[in-house]
Amino acid sequence: MSTTVTARAISHIGVVAVKVKDQDEALRFYTERLGFEKRMDAEMGDGMRWLTVAPAGSATAIVLEKDDGSGKLGSFTGIILEADDIDASHKELAGRGVHFTEQPIRHPWGGWAEFVDQDGNSFGLHSNP
């Protein structure tokens, strides 16, 4: 049985969440060290704040969500960021003070490195072969 799809039900991933201890400290890390841009910063009431950052031109943003004690702080985020050149990106980010837990290596499927943010949240950094 064949079904023709005429419209996309989902066009892209809009936002993913990363738990942080201090949203202002996290904002500095993501904008100053990673070079992301701040997309939105809005009070939501009850002390909550919607704070998003993203690489320039990216369709997907990261919401820097205040930690609620869920145990997700300081673990692998499941987020893999793309770089054109893994070695050049590593050198630039390390020069800005980003701590890499895995130095760049080459695999048949591409370059790979891992780094952590100010709260120990881990991210993958990938480049095509």
Steps between C-alpha positions, in 0.01 A plus 500: 500500500643835397410831658582832341588770749400848384601705804762464767357441843829606660741741336793512745610476862439838664647478850688253716556552873819498706485524880720769657565621856512870419340631182710819485825305539381253235408786264856635528650157425281430198535849348859589593671162482292310243412809296124437502250782474229569758163439334250566778502605863152527649360477852236228531372575851566317826873571463521308173684635197498388134859553385609365162830503312610358166775510240433783253264382226401179680136390489541327837560686826601385847291613795722552805262357757549560873584169669209351692694222673398240239851354488560604138750772589858407413425207271514436125239721336459284192571812292757471225619823344637513147829661395651545155848414630528311830863599559452871427183510712676324788790746485268803491269379779784381724659842451179655636522282812269212401606181683518194273455161665584321172754651265425489124543162336424380149264212429378366165170678574665834582687703757388479863571685824308564821489805726315614811326824589531692826283241681665188361231435238669306220463564125631320196680692227497334157634577155450306178789284376 
